[in-house]
Amino acid sequence: MSKYKAFLFTLLGTMTTGFAIGSFLTPNKIVGGGVSGISTILFHTWNIKPGISFFILNILFLLMGLSMLGRQFIFKTLLGTALLSLFTEIFCYFPVYTENLILAPIFGGVLYGLGIGISFAAGASTGGTDIIGRIIQTKYSFVPIGKMLLFVDGIIIVISFIAFKNIELILYGILTLFISAYSIDYIISKLNVSRIVFVITDKGDEISKVLVSTSPRGVTLLDVKGVYTNSEKKMLFCALKESEAEELQNKILSLDENAFIVFSEAQRIKGNGFYLYK
């Protein structure tokens, strides 16, 4: 991914996350864990603005792990944290879209997860408990970071009960946590979806030359035999992005209208011309 595209992804991701925090979660006292949850608690107990507390807490965490975390991670975290803090602060001045404690965690959780997922896809980090997890993992590498972060988020949700003394808000926080986690997994999996195409044709050499010369994708050409017709044919194998499938199909059919084309979904492709989001 180019630096320009990565920055745009980071900008879009942090904006979406900031919108979720500032317009849905914080106004309704919904704590789904993480530093955003701590910021929500501080806002409603000590009236500290969420964007400011979010940024300060992340800087403190980064200072704690300065000697353990790489320069690249620290730079990306500073960028993601600064943007997310800014957008969170901006959206806190926007109208509260709903005070319904079912709609707020659902929409807040979905938007929060989508924003974090888009940021992760750009290789950015929005900081938070992710920093704590990485610091602990440098000393205790045998501890799975996913379980560790879930444990930390659970503690923050429990703290929200001490602050707000409302058991229902804990349940809404847990709901938000699960929805946002699902949204993160969903956006990452969708970004990784590609297509595999198999083409059976009598004009394999001609088609493969055209595809290689007019598209960024490589083609593998194999000799095959049709069992039903008992005839020798060529099979083309090609991996491509989903958005490229229709154009490739049209090129093939323009050269051989009798070509047999099969498209299959690929969840993860790693190699030349493909970027694996994780």
MIDOSE-1310 file (N, C-alpha, C; in nm, 2 decimals, decimal comma, always signed):
residues 278
msky	+0,08/-0,12/+0,00/+0,00/+0,00/+0,00/+0,09/+0,12/+0,00; +0,06/+0,22/-0,09/+0,14/+0,34/-0,10/+0,12/+0,43/+0,03; +0,21/+0,52/+0,06/+0,20/+0,60/+0,18/+0,08/+0,69/+0,17; +0,05/+0,74/+0,05/-0,06/+0,83/+0,03/-0,20/+0,76/+0,06
kafl	-0,21/+0,63/+0,01/-0,33/+0,56/+0,03/-0,34/+0,52/+0,18; -0,23/+0,49/+0,24/-0,22/+0,45/+0,38/-0,27/+0,57/+0,47; -0,23/+0,69/+0,43/-0,27/+0,81/+0,51/-0,42/+0,83/+0,49; -0,47/+0,81/+0,37/-0,62/+0,83/+0,35/-0,70/+0,73/+0,43
ftll	-0,65/+0,60/+0,43/-0,71/+0,50/+0,51/-0,71/+0,54/+0,66; -0,60/+0,59/+0,71/-0,58/+0,63/+0,85/-0,68/+0,74/+0,88; -0,69/+0,84/+0,79/-0,77/+0,95/+0,81/-0,92/+0,91/+0,81; -0,96/+0,82/+0,72/-1,10/+0,78/+0,72/-1,13/+0,69/+0,84
gtmt	-1,04/+0,60/+0,88/-1,06/+0,52/+0,99/-1,07/+0,59/+1,12; -0,98/+0,69/+1,15/-0,98/+0,77/+1,27/-1,10/+0,86/+1,28; -1,15/+0,91/+1,16/-1,27/+0,99/+1,15/-1,39/+0,91/+1,19; -1,40/+0,79/+1,14/-1,51/+0,70/+1,17/-1,52/+0,66/+1,32
tgfa	-1,40/+0,63/+1,37/-1,39/+0,60/+1,51/-1,42/+0,71/+1,60; -1,37/+0,83/+1,57/-1,40/+0,95/+1,64/-1,55/+0,99/+1,64; -1,61/+0,96/+1,53/-1,76/+0,99/+1,52/-1,83/+0,89/+1,61; -1,79/+0,77/+1,61/-1,86/+0,67/+1,70/-1,84/+0,71/+1,85
igsf	-1,72/+0,75/+1,89/-1,70/+0,78/+2,03/-1,77/+0,91/+2,07; -1,75/+1,02/+1,98/-1,80/+1,15/+2,02/-1,95/+1,17/+2,00; -2,01/+1,09/+1,91/-2,16/+1,11/+1,88/-2,25/+1,00/+1,94; -2,19/+0,88/+1,97/-2,28/+0,77/+2,02/-2,24/+0,72/+2,16
ltpn	-2,11/+0,69/+2,18/-2,07/+0,62/+2,30/-2,05/+0,72/+2,42; -1,97/+0,82/+2,41/-1,94/+0,91/+2,52/-2,07/+0,98/+2,57; -2,15/+1,04/+2,48/-2,27/+1,11/+2,54/-2,36/+1,02/+2,61; -2,36/+0,88/+2,58/-2,45/+0,79/+2,65/-2,39/+0,71/+2,76
kivg	-2,27/+0,75/+2,80/-2,19/+0,68/+2,91/-2,16/+0,53/+2,88; -2,15/+0,50/+2,75/-2,12/+0,36/+2,72/-1,97/+0,34/+2,71; -1,93/+0,25/+2,79/-1,78/+0,22/+2,80/-1,76/+0,07/+2,75; -1,70/+0,07/+2,63/-1,67/-0,06/+2,57/-1,53/-0,10/+2,59
ggvs	-1,46/-0,05/+2,69/-1,32/-0,08/+2,71/-1,23/+0,02/+2,64; -1,10/-0,01/+2,65/-1,00/+0,08/+2,59/-0,98/+0,21/+2,65; -0,89/+0,29/+2,59/-0,87/+0,43/+2,64/-0,99/+0,51/+2,61; -1,06/+0,49/+2,50/-1,19/+0,56/+2,48/-1,29/+0,55/+2,59
gist	-1,29/+0,42/+2,65/-1,37/+0,40/+2,77/-1,33/+0,48/+2,89; -1,20/+0,48/+2,91/-1,14/+0,56/+3,02/-1,18/+0,71/+3,00; -1,16/+0,75/+2,88/-1,19/+0,90/+2,85/-1,34/+0,93/+2,88; -1,43/+0,83/+2,85/-1,57/+0,85/+2,87/-1,60/+0,86/+3,02
ilfh	-1,53/+0,78/+3,10/-1,55/+0,78/+3,25/-1,50/+0,92/+3,30; -1,38/+0,96/+3,25/-1,32/+1,09/+3,30/-1,41/+1,21/+3,26; -1,47/+1,20/+3,15/-1,56/+1,31/+3,10/-1,68/+1,32/+3,19; -1,74/+1,21/+3,23/-1,86/+1,22/+3,30/-1,84/+1,23/+3,46
twni	-1,72/+1,21/+3,50/-1,69/+1,22/+3,64/-1,61/+1,35/+3,68; -1,52/+1,38/+3,59/-1,44/+1,50/+3,62/-1,45/+1,61/+3,51; -1,53/+1,59/+3,41/-1,56/+1,68/+3,30/-1,43/+1,71/+3,22; -1,35/+1,61/+3,20/-1,23/+1,63/+3,12/-1,27/+1,59/+2,97
kpgi	-1,24/+1,67/+2,88/-1,28/+1,65/+2,74/-1,22/+1,52/+2,69; -1,30/+1,44/+2,62/-1,25/+1,31/+2,58/-1,13/+1,31/+2,48; -1,13/+1,41/+2,39/-1,02/+1,41/+2,30/-0,89/+1,44/+2,37; -0,89/+1,53/+2,47/-0,77/+1,57/+2,54/-0,72/+1,45/+2,63
sffi	-0,81/+1,39/+2,70/-0,77/+1,28/+2,79/-0,72/+1,16/+2,71; -0,79/+1,14/+2,59/-0,75/+1,03/+2,51/-0,60/+1,05/+2,46; -0,57/+1,17/+2,42/-0,44/+1,20/+2,37/-0,33/+1,19/+2,48; -0,36/+1,25/+2,60/-0,27/+1,24/+2,71/-0,24/+1,10/+2,76
lnil	-0,34/+1,02/+2,77/-0,33/+0,88/+2,82/-0,24/+0,80/+2,72; -0,26/+0,82/+2,59/-0,18/+0,75/+2,49/-0,04/+0,79/+2,49; -0,01/+0,92/+2,52/+0,13/+0,97/+2,53/+0,20/+0,91/+2,65; +0,12/+0,90/+2,76/+0,18/+0,84/+2,88/+0,21/+0,69/+2,85
fllm	+0,12/+0,62/+2,79/+0,15/+0,48/+2,76/+0,27/+0,46/+2,66; +0,28/+0,55/+2,57/+0,39/+0,54/+2,47/+0,53/+0,57/+2,55; +0,52/+0,67/+2,64/+0,64/+0,69/+2,72/+0,68/+0,57/+2,80; +0,58/+0,50/+2,86/+0,61/+0,38/+2,93/+0,68/+0,27/+2,85
glsm	+0,64/+0,27/+2,72/+0,70/+0,16/+2,64/+0,80/+0,21/+2,54; +0,86/+0,33/+2,56/+0,95/+0,40/+2,47/+1,07/+0,31/+2,43; +1,12/+0,24/+2,53/+1,24/+0,16/+2,51/+1,21/+0,02/+2,45; +1,08/-0,02/+2,45/+1,04/-0,15/+2,41/+0,97/-0,16/+2,27
lgrq	+0,92/-0,04/+2,23/+0,84/-0,04/+2,11/+0,93/+0,02/+2,00; +0,92/-0,02/+1,88/+1,00/+0,02/+1,77/+0,96/+0,16/+1,73; +1,05/+0,23/+1,66/+1,03/+0,37/+1,61/+0,91/+0,38/+1,52; +0,90/+0,28/+1,43/+0,79/+0,28/+1,33/+0,65/+0,27/+1,40
fifk	+0,64/+0,18/+1,50/+0,52/+0,17/+1,57/+0,48/+0,30/+1,65; +0,58/+0,36/+1,71/+0,56/+0,48/+1,79/+0,51/+0,59/+1,69; +0,58/+0,61/+1,57/+0,54/+0,71/+1,48/+0,39/+0,69/+1,43; +0,36/+0,57/+1,39/+0,23/+0,54/+1,34/+0,12/+0,56/+1,45
tllg	+0,16/+0,53/+1,58/+0,07/+0,54/+1,69/+0,05/+0,69/+1,72; +0,15/+0,77/+1,71/+0,14/+0,91/+1,74/+0,05/+0,98/+1,63; +0,06/+0,93/+1,51/-0,02/+0,99/+1,40/-0,17/+0,95/+1,42; -0,19/+0,82/+1,45/-0,33/+0,77/+1,47/-0,39/+0,83/+1,59
tall	-0,31/+0,84/+1,70/-0,37/+0,90/+1,82/-0,40/+1,04/+1,81; -0,32/+1,12/+1,74/-0,34/+1,26/+1,72/-0,47/+1,28/+1,64; -0,48/+1,21/+1,53/-0,60/+1,22/+1,44/-0,73/+1,18/+1,52; -0,72/+1,07/+1,59/-0,84/+1,02/+1,66/-0,88/+1,11/+1,77
slft	-0,78/+1,17/+1,84/-0,81/+1,26/+1,95/-0,88/+1,39/+1,89; -0,83/+1,43/+1,77/-0,88/+1,55/+1,71/-1,03/+1,53/+1,67; -1,05/+1,41/+1,60/-1,19/+1,39/+1,55/-1,29/+1,36/+1,67; -1,24/+1,29/+1,77/-1,32/+1,27/+1,89/-1,37/+1,40/+1,95
eifc	-1,27/+1,50/+1,96/-1,30/+1,63/+2,02/-1,40/+1,70/+1,93; -1,38/+1,70/+1,80/-1,47/+1,77/+1,70/-1,61/+1,71/+1,71; -1,62/+1,58/+1,71/-1,76/+1,52/+1,71/-1,83/+1,53/+1,84; -1,76/+1,56/+1,95/-1,82/+1,59/+2,08/-1,91/+1,71/+2,08
yfpv	-1,88/+1,80/+1,98/-1,96/+1,93/+1,97/-2,07/+1,91/+1,87; -2,08/+1,79/+1,81/-2,20/+1,77/+1,72/-2,32/+1,72/+1,80; -2,44/+1,73/+1,75/-2,56/+1,69/+1,82/-2,55/+1,54/+1,85; -2,61/+1,50/+1,96/-2,62/+1,36/+2,00/-2,73/+1,30/+1,92
yten	-2,70/+1,20/+1,83/-2,79/+1,15/+1,74/-2,90/+1,06/+1,80; -2,87/+1,00/+1,91/-2,97/+0,91/+1,98/-2,93/+0,90/+2,12; -3,03/+0,89/+2,21/-3,01/+0,86/+2,35/-3,07/+0,73/+2,38; -3,11/+0,66/+2,28/-3,16/+0,52/+2,30/-3,05/+0,43/+2,33
lila	-3,05/+0,36/+2,44/-2,94/+0,28/+2,49/-2,94/+0,14/+2,42; -3,02/+0,12/+2,32/-3,00/+0,00/+2,23/-2,93/+0,05/+2,10; -2,98/+0,16/+2,04/-2,93/+0,21/+1,92/-2,78/+0,26/+1,94; -2,76/+0,33/+2,05/-2,62/+0,39/+2,07/-2,51/+0,28/+2,07
pifg	-2,52/+0,17/+2,15/-2,41/+0,07/+2,14/-2,41/+0,00/+2,01; -2,52/-0,02/+1,94/-2,52/-0,09/+1,82/-2,45/-0,01/+1,71; -2,49/+0,11/+1,69/-2,43/+0,20/+1,59/-2,29/+0,25/+1,63; -2,28/+0,27/+1,76/-2,15/+0,31/+1,81/-2,05/+0,20/+1,79
gvly	-2,09/+0,08/+1,83/-2,00/-0,04/+1,82/-1,96/-0,07/+1,67; -2,06/-0,06/+1,58/-2,03/-0,09/+1,44/-1,94/+0,01/+1,38; -1,96/+0,14/+1,41/-1,88/+0,25/+1,35/-1,74/+0,24/+1,41; -1,73/+0,22/+1,54/-1,60/+0,21/+1,61/-1,52/+0,10/+1,55
glgi	-1,58/-0,02/+1,54/-1,51/-0,13/+1,48/-1,47/-0,11/+1,34; -1,55/-0,05/+1,26/-1,52/-0,03/+1,12/-1,40/+0,07/+1,11; -1,41/+0,17/+1,19/-1,30/+0,27/+1,19/-1,17/+0,21/+1,23; -1,17/+0,13/+1,34/-1,04/+0,07/+1,38/-0,99/-0,03/+1,28
gisf	-1,09/-0,10/+1,21/-1,05/-0,20/+1,11/-0,98/-0,13/+0,99; -1,04/-0,02/+0,95/-0,98/+0,06/+0,84/-0,84/+0,11/+0,87; -0,83/+0,16/+1,00/-0,70/+0,21/+1,05/-0,59/+0,09/+1,05; -0,63/-0,02/+1,10/-0,54/-0,14/+1,10/-0,50/-0,18/+0,96
aaga	-0,60/-0,17/+0,87/-0,56/-0,20/+0,73/-0,46/-0,11/+0,67; -0,45/+0,01/+0,72/-0,35/+0,11/+0,67/-0,22/+0,09/+0,75; -0,21/-0,01/+0,84/-0,09/-0,03/+0,92/-0,08/+0,07/+1,04; -0,19/+0,15/+1,06/-0,18/+0,25/+1,17/-0,23/+0,19/+1,30
stgg	-0,19/+0,26/+1,41/-0,24/+0,22/+1,54/-0,30/+0,34/+1,61; -0,41/+0,32/+1,67/-0,48/+0,43/+1,74/-0,44/+0,42/+1,89; -0,34/+0,34/+1,92/-0,29/+0,34/+2,06/-0,38/+0,27/+2,15; -0,41/+0,33/+2,27/-0,50/+0,27/+2,37/-0,44/+0,15/+2,44
tdii	-0,52/+0,05/+2,47/-0,48/-0,07/+2,54/-0,39/-0,15/+2,45; -0,39/-0,13/+2,32/-0,30/-0,20/+2,23/-0,15/-0,17/+2,27; -0,12/-0,05/+2,32/+0,01/-0,02/+2,36/+0,05/-0,10/+2,48; -0,05/-0,11/+2,58/-0,02/-0,18/+2,70/+0,00/-0,33/+2,67
grii	-0,08/-0,38/+2,58/-0,07/-0,52/+2,54/+0,07/-0,55/+2,48; +0,12/-0,46/+2,39/+0,25/-0,48/+2,33/+0,36/-0,47/+2,43; +0,35/-0,38/+2,53/+0,45/-0,37/+2,63/+0,45/-0,50/+2,72; +0,34/-0,55/+2,76/+0,33/-0,67/+2,84/+0,39/-0,79/+2,76
qtky	+0,36/-0,79/+2,63/+0,40/-0,90/+2,55/+0,55/-0,91/+2,53; +0,62/-0,79/+2,54/+0,76/-0,79/+2,52/+0,83/-0,87/+2,64; +0,76/-0,87/+2,75/+0,81/-0,94/+2,87/+0,75/-1,08/+2,89; +0,62/-1,09/+2,85/+0,55/-1,22/+2,86/+0,50/-1,26/+2,72
sfvp	+0,59/-1,30/+2,63/+0,55/-1,33/+2,50/+0,45/-1,45/+2,48; +0,44/-1,53/+2,59/+0,36/-1,65/+2,58/+0,21/-1,62/+2,60; +0,18/-1,49/+2,65/+0,04/-1,45/+2,67/-0,02/-1,40/+2,54; -0,13/-1,46/+2,49/-0,19/-1,42/+2,37/-0,24/-1,28/+2,39
igkm	-0,21/-1,19/+2,29/-0,24/-1,05/+2,31/-0,39/-1,02/+2,30; -0,47/-1,11/+2,22/-0,61/-1,09/+2,22/-0,68/-1,11/+2,35; -0,64/-1,22/+2,42/-0,70/-1,24/+2,55/-0,66/-1,14/+2,65; -0,53/-1,09/+2,64/-0,48/-0,99/+2,73/-0,56/-0,86/+2,72
llfv	-0,59/-0,82/+2,59/-0,66/-0,70/+2,57/-0,81/-0,71/+2,61; -0,86/-0,83/+2,60/-1,00/-0,85/+2,64/-1,01/-0,84/+2,79; -0,91/-0,89/+2,86/-0,90/-0,88/+3,01/-0,89/-0,74/+3,05; -0,81/-0,66/+2,99/-0,79/-0,52/+3,02/-0,92/-0,44/+3,00
dgii	-0,98/-0,47/+2,88/-1,11/-0,40/+2,85/-1,22/-0,44/+2,95; -1,22/-0,56/+3,00/-1,31/-0,61/+3,10/-1,29/-0,53/+3,23; -1,17/-0,50/+3,27/-1,14/-0,43/+3,39/-1,20/-0,28/+3,38; -1,18/-0,23/+3,26/-1,22/-0,09/+3,23/-1,38/-0,08/+3,24
ivis	-1,44/-0,18/+3,19/-1,59/-0,19/+3,20/-1,64/-0,20/+3,34; -1,57/-0,28/+3,42/-1,60/-0,29/+3,56/-1,58/-0,16/+3,63; -1,47/-0,09/+3,60/-1,45/+0,05/+3,66/-1,56/+0,14/+3,63; -1,62/+0,13/+3,51/-1,74/+0,21/+3,47/-1,85/+0,19/+3,56
fiaf	-1,87/+0,07/+3,62/-1,98/+0,05/+3,71/-1,95/+0,12/+3,84; -1,82/+0,13/+3,88/-1,79/+0,20/+4,01/-1,82/+0,35/+3,99; -1,79/+0,40/+3,86/-1,81/+0,54/+3,84/-1,96/+0,58/+3,82; -2,03/+0,49/+3,75/-2,17/+0,53/+3,71/-2,27/+0,46/+3,80
knie	-2,23/+0,35/+3,86/-2,32/+0,27/+3,95/-2,45/+0,23/+3,88; -2,43/+0,18/+3,75/-2,55/+0,14/+3,67/-2,51/+0,01/+3,60; -2,57/-0,10/+3,65/-2,54/-0,23/+3,59/-2,57/-0,24/+3,44; -2,68/-0,17/+3,40/-2,72/-0,18/+3,26/-2,61/-0,12/+3,17
lily	-2,54/-0,02/+3,22/-2,44/+0,04/+3,13/-2,32/-0,06/+3,11; -2,30/-0,14/+3,21/-2,20/-0,25/+3,19/-2,24/-0,34/+3,08; -2,37/-0,38/+3,08/-2,42/-0,47/+2,98/-2,41/-0,41/+2,84; -2,45/-0,28/+2,83/-2,44/-0,21/+2,70/-2,29/-0,20/+2,66
gilt	-2,20/-0,18/+2,75/-2,06/-0,17/+2,72/-2,01/-0,31/+2,67; -2,05/-0,42/+2,73/-2,01/-0,55/+2,68/-2,07/-0,57/+2,54; -2,19/-0,53/+2,52/-2,25/-0,54/+2,38/-2,17/-0,46/+2,28; -2,13/-0,34/+2,32/-2,05/-0,26/+2,23/-1,92/-0,33/+2,20
lfis	-1,86/-0,39/+2,30/-1,73/-0,45/+2,28/-1,74/-0,57/+2,18; -1,84/-0,65/+2,19/-1,86/-0,76/+2,10/-1,89/-0,71/+1,96; -1,97/-0,61/+1,95/-2,01/-0,56/+1,82/-1,89/-0,50/+1,75; -1,81/-0,42/+1,82/-1,70/-0,36/+1,76/-1,59/-0,46/+1,72
aysi	-1,57/-0,57/+1,80/-1,48/-0,67/+1,77/-1,52/-0,74/+1,64; -1,65/-0,77/+1,62/-1,70/-0,84/+1,50/-1,68/-0,74/+1,38; -1,71/-0,61/+1,40/-1,69/-0,52/+1,29/-1,55/-0,51/+1,24; -1,45/-0,51/+1,34/-1,31/-0,51/+1,30/-1,28/-0,63/+1,21
dyii	-1,32/-0,75/+1,26/-1,29/-0,88/+1,18/-1,36/-0,87/+1,05; -1,48/-0,82/+1,04/-1,55/-0,81/+0,91/-1,48/-0,72/+0,81; -1,44/-0,60/+0,85/-1,38/-0,51/+0,75/-1,24/-0,57/+0,71; -1,17/-0,63/+0,80/-1,04/-0,69/+0,76/-1,06/-0,80/+0,66
skln	-1,16/-0,89/+0,69/-1,18/-1,00/+0,60/-1,23/-0,96/+0,46; -1,31/-0,85/+0,46/-1,36/-0,80/+0,33/-1,25/-0,74/+0,25; -1,16/-0,67/+0,31/-1,05/-0,61/+0,24/-0,96/-0,71/+0,18; -0,96/-0,83/+0,24/-0,87/-0,94/+0,19/-0,93/-1,03/+0,08
vsri	-1,06/-1,01/+0,06/-1,13/-1,09/-0,04/-1,08/-1,06/-0,18; -1,04/-1,16/-0,25/-1,00/-1,15/-0,39/-1,07/-1,26/-0,48; -1,03/-1,27/-0,60/-1,09/-1,37/-0,69/-0,99/-1,46/-0,75; -1,02/-1,58/-0,77/-0,94/-1,68/-0,85/-1,03/-1,71/-0,97
vfvi	-0,97/-1,71/-1,09/-1,04/-1,75/-1,21/-0,97/-1,86/-1,28; -1,05/-1,96/-1,32/-1,01/-2,07/-1,40/-1,08/-2,06/-1,54; -1,00/-2,07/-1,65/-1,05/-2,06/-1,78/-1,01/-2,18/-1,86; -1,11/-2,25/-1,92/-1,09/-2,36/-2,01/-1,11/-2,31/-2,15
tdkg	-1,01/-2,32/-2,24/-1,03/-2,26/-2,37/-0,94/-2,33/-2,47; -0,97/-2,31/-2,60/-0,89/-2,36/-2,71/-0,79/-2,25/-2,75; -0,80/-2,13/-2,70/-0,71/-2,02/-2,74/-0,63/-1,97/-2,62; -0,57/-2,07/-2,54/-0,50/-2,03/-2,42/-0,38/-1,94/-2,44
deis	-0,30/-1,97/-2,55/-0,18/-1,88/-2,57/-0,22/-1,74/-2,61; -0,32/-1,73/-2,70/-0,36/-1,60/-2,74/-0,42/-1,52/-2,63; -0,51/-1,58/-2,55/-0,57/-1,51/-2,43/-0,47/-1,47/-2,33; -0,38/-1,56/-2,29/-0,28/-1,53/-2,19/-0,19/-1,41/-2,23
kvlv	-0,15/-1,40/-2,36/-0,07/-1,29/-2,40/-0,14/-1,16/-2,39; -0,27/-1,16/-2,42/-0,35/-1,04/-2,41/-0,37/-1,00/-2,27; -0,39/-1,09/-2,18/-0,42/-1,06/-2,04/-0,29/-1,01/-1,97; -0,18/-1,07/-2,00/-0,05/-1,03/-1,94/-0,01/-0,89/-1,99
stsp	-0,04/-0,86/-2,12/+0,00/-0,73/-2,18/-0,09/-0,61/-2,14; -0,22/-0,64/-2,10/-0,32/-0,54/-2,07/-0,36/-0,53/-1,92; -0,31/-0,61/-1,84/-0,35/-0,61/-1,69/-0,23/-0,63/-1,61; -0,24/-0,59/-1,48/-0,12/-0,60/-1,39/-0,11/-0,74/-1,33
rgvt	-0,20/-0,84/-1,37/-0,20/-0,97/-1,31/-0,12/-1,07/-1,40; -0,06/-1,16/-1,33/+0,01/-1,27/-1,40/-0,09/-1,38/-1,44; -0,05/-1,47/-1,53/-0,14/-1,58/-1,57/-0,06/-1,71/-1,58; -0,11/-1,82/-1,53/-0,05/-1,95/-1,54/-0,13/-2,03/-1,64
lldv	-0,05/-2,09/-1,74/-0,12/-2,16/-1,84/-0,08/-2,31/-1,83; -0,18/-2,39/-1,83/-0,17/-2,54/-1,81/-0,23/-2,61/-1,93; -0,17/-2,73/-1,96/-0,23/-2,82/-2,06/-0,33/-2,91/-1,98; -0,45/-2,92/-2,03/-0,55/-3,00/-1,97/-0,63/-3,08/-2,07
kgvy	-0,70/-3,18/-2,02/-0,78/-3,27/-2,12/-0,92/-3,28/-2,07; -1,02/-3,24/-2,16/-1,16/-3,25/-2,12/-1,20/-3,40/-2,13; -1,25/-3,45/-2,02/-1,28/-3,60/-2,01/-1,41/-3,62/-2,09; -1,50/-3,53/-2,09/-1,63/-3,55/-2,16/-1,61/-3,55/-2,31
tnse	-1,53/-3,45/-2,35/-1,51/-3,44/-2,50/-1,39/-3,51/-2,55; -1,31/-3,55/-2,45/-1,18/-3,62/-2,48/-1,09/-3,54/-2,58; -1,09/-3,41/-2,55/-1,01/-3,32/-2,63/-0,91/-3,24/-2,55; -0,80/-3,21/-2,61/-0,69/-3,13/-2,54/-0,73/-2,98/-2,54
kkml	-0,71/-2,92/-2,42/-0,74/-2,78/-2,41/-0,64/-2,71/-2,32; -0,65/-2,58/-2,31/-0,56/-2,50/-2,22/-0,64/-2,45/-2,10; -0,58/-2,45/-1,99/-0,65/-2,39/-1,87/-0,56/-2,27/-1,82; -0,63/-2,16/-1,81/-0,56/-2,04/-1,75/-0,60/-2,02/-1,60
fcal	-0,50/-1,99/-1,52/-0,52/-1,97/-1,38/-0,48/-1,83/-1,35; -0,56/-1,75/-1,28/-0,52/-1,61/-1,25/-0,59/-1,57/-1,12; -0,51/-1,50/-1,04/-0,56/-1,43/-0,92/-0,57/-1,28/-0,94; -0,69/-1,23/-0,90/-0,71/-1,09/-0,93/-0,80/-1,03/-0,82
kese	-0,81/-0,89/-0,82/-0,90/-0,82/-0,73/-1,04/-0,84/-0,78; -1,14/-0,83/-0,68/-1,28/-0,85/-0,72/-1,33/-0,75/-0,82; -1,27/-0,62/-0,81/-1,32/-0,52/-0,90/-1,27/-0,54/-1,04; -1,17/-0,63/-1,06/-1,11/-0,66/-1,20/-1,18/-0,77/-1,27
aeel	-1,27/-0,84/-1,20/-1,32/-0,97/-1,25/-1,40/-0,95/-1,38; -1,49/-0,85/-1,38/-1,58/-0,83/-1,50/-1,50/-0,79/-1,62; -1,40/-0,70/-1,61/-1,32/-0,66/-1,72/-1,24/-0,78/-1,78; -1,19/-0,86/-1,69/-1,11/-0,98/-1,73/-1,20/-1,07/-1,81
qnki	-1,32/-1,09/-1,76/-1,42/-1,18/-1,82/-1,45/-1,13/-1,96; -1,47/-1,00/-1,98/-1,51/-0,95/-2,11/-1,39/-0,96/-2,21; -1,27/-0,95/-2,16/-1,15/-0,97/-2,25/-1,14/-1,11/-2,30; -1,17/-1,21/-2,21/-1,16/-1,35/-2,24/-1,27/-1,38/-2,35
lsld	-1,39/-1,34/-2,32/-1,50/-1,37/-2,41/-1,49/-1,30/-2,55; -1,42/-1,19/-2,55/-1,40/-1,12/-2,68/-1,31/-1,20/-2,77; -1,22/-1,28/-2,71/-1,13/-1,36/-2,78/-1,18/-1,51/-2,80; -1,26/-1,55/-2,71/-1,31/-1,69/-2,73/-1,45/-1,69/-2,66
enaf	-1,55/-1,68/-2,74/-1,69/-1,67/-2,68/-1,73/-1,81/-2,62; -1,66/-1,91/-2,65/-1,69/-2,05/-2,60/-1,61/-2,09/-2,48; -1,53/-1,99/-2,43/-1,45/-2,02/-2,31/-1,54/-2,05/-2,19; -1,49/-2,15/-2,11/-1,56/-2,19/-1,99/-1,48/-2,12/-1,87
ivfs	-1,55/-2,03/-1,80/-1,49/-1,95/-1,70/-1,55/-1,98/-1,56; -1,47/-2,00/-1,47/-1,51/-2,02/-1,33/-1,44/-1,92/-1,24; -1,52/-1,85/-1,16/-1,47/-1,76/-1,06/-1,49/-1,82/-0,92; -1,38/-1,80/-0,84/-1,39/-1,85/-0,70/-1,34/-1,74/-0,61
eaqr	-1,40/-1,74/-0,49/-1,36/-1,64/-0,39/-1,23/-1,69/-0,32; -1,14/-1,60/-0,30/-1,02/-1,63/-0,22/-1,01/-1,53/-0,10; -1,00/-1,59/+0,02/-1,00/-1,50/+0,14/-0,87/-1,43/+0,17; -0,76/-1,50/+0,13/-0,63/-1,44/+0,16/-0,53/-1,47/+0,05
ikgn	-0,47/-1,37/-0,02/-0,37/-1,39/-0,12/-0,25/-1,31/-0,08; -0,14/-1,38/-0,07/-0,01/-1,31/-0,04/+0,08/-1,33/-0,15; +0,14/-1,22/-0,21/+0,23/-1,24/-0,32/+0,24/-1,11/-0,40; +0,31/-1,12/-0,51/+0,33/-1,00/-0,60/+0,20/-0,94/-0,64
gfyl	+0,18/-0,81/-0,62/+0,06/-0,74/-0,66/-0,06/-0,75/-0,56; -0,04/-0,82/-0,45/-0,15/-0,83/-0,35/-0,09/-0,79/-0,21; -0,18/-0,72/-0,14/-0,14/-0,67/+0,00/-0,24/-0,74/+0,09; -0,18/-0,81/+0,19/-0,26/-0,88/+0,29/-0,28/-0,79/+0,41
yk	-0,41/-0,75/+0,43/-0,45/-0,67/+0,54/-0,47/-0,75/+0,67; -0,42/-0,71/+0,78/-0,43/-0,78/+0,90/-0,42/-0,69/+1,02
